Amino acid sequence: MIEKASEFGASAAVPLVSGDSTFMTAGDMLREAREAHGLHIDMVAAALKVSTQKLAALEADDIDALPDPVFARALAASVCRALRIDPAPVLAKLPGAQPAGLAEADRTISKSLRSAAPRSGGVGGSNGQPSRALLIVVLMLLIGAAVLFWLPQSVFDRIGESISRLTAASSSADASAEPPAAAAPSASGMVVEAVPPAAPVAAATAPVVPAPSAAVPPAPAAATAPAAPGANLIVFVAREDSWVTVNEANGKSLLRRTVQAGETVGLTGAPPLSVVVGRASGVEVQVRGKPFDLAPLTRSGGVARFEVKP
């Protein structure tokens, strides 16, 4: 557009210096600049490829005759470039112009936002590096894996035994809450003899009654006879409460409960029998009528495991 305007004699002209334009409108400033170049309005309209009516309406400040204020500002800026004058004073007179103070505030806010915006080049950080929190998490995971790798096997064994003891204790508590079953032979020939602990003798509160003159022999005290060695394959005599499990070779369970202190339990089954005694130090075991020593078979935690072979 500037070259076309130069063809009208403005190529050698020096850019105009506007005088006092305080009381001049945008149309007056554009018309004065055009007339200073000696250009007809039709020539400028043809150079800008707009109709003469629209350019005349702009010089007459008839903004309503134009499509919209945005078009009026764009046309005024094009005329200023063609005539080589500063468009700022002209655009400041047209509708839609911001006050100088507000425009300066907008520029200041925009500059502050741009300076405060993070210049991150990636997800991790400013240079694409991982964030510090992510590095700490990865380092902690590596340390935990190394600790688990270098721990001795004995530590895991102790942890497993502790879990087994806790499970056995909870099972013992559940089993002790159930009332003991009456002794009865099972289908497999198992005989369970329950010997309840002796009841404490209550203090005598009644006066002493003299015995009759006739001597009456005292009745023999009731005693629980131990199970006959030949009748039972294995016998348990509990001095303390202990959890006992006995299974046949086919997986059939012969005994799985807490044997209470003072109780004697005899079992008969098809060997080999798999036996687990929870508190081996408090249980005496007889196999085929002979004492069976649990001490060499007792592991840490007091659990003894063995088999009764045919």
Buried (B, 14 or more C-beta within 10 A) or exposed (E): BEEBBBEBEBEEBEEBEBEEBEEBBBBBBBBBBBEEBEBEBEBBBBBBEBEBEBBBBBBEBBBEEBEEBEBBBEBBBBBBBBBBBEBEBBBBBBEEBEEEEEEEEEEEEEEEEEEEEEEEEEEBBEEEEEEEEEEEEEEEEEEEEEEEEEEEEEEEEEEEBEEEBEEBEEBBEEBBEEEBEEEEEEEEBBBBBBBEEEEEEEEEEEEEEEEEEEEEEEEEEEEEEBBEBEEBBBBBBBEEBBBBBBBBEEEEEBBEBBBBEBBBBBBBBBBEBBBBBBBBEBBBBBBEBEEBEBEEBBEEBBBBBBEBEE
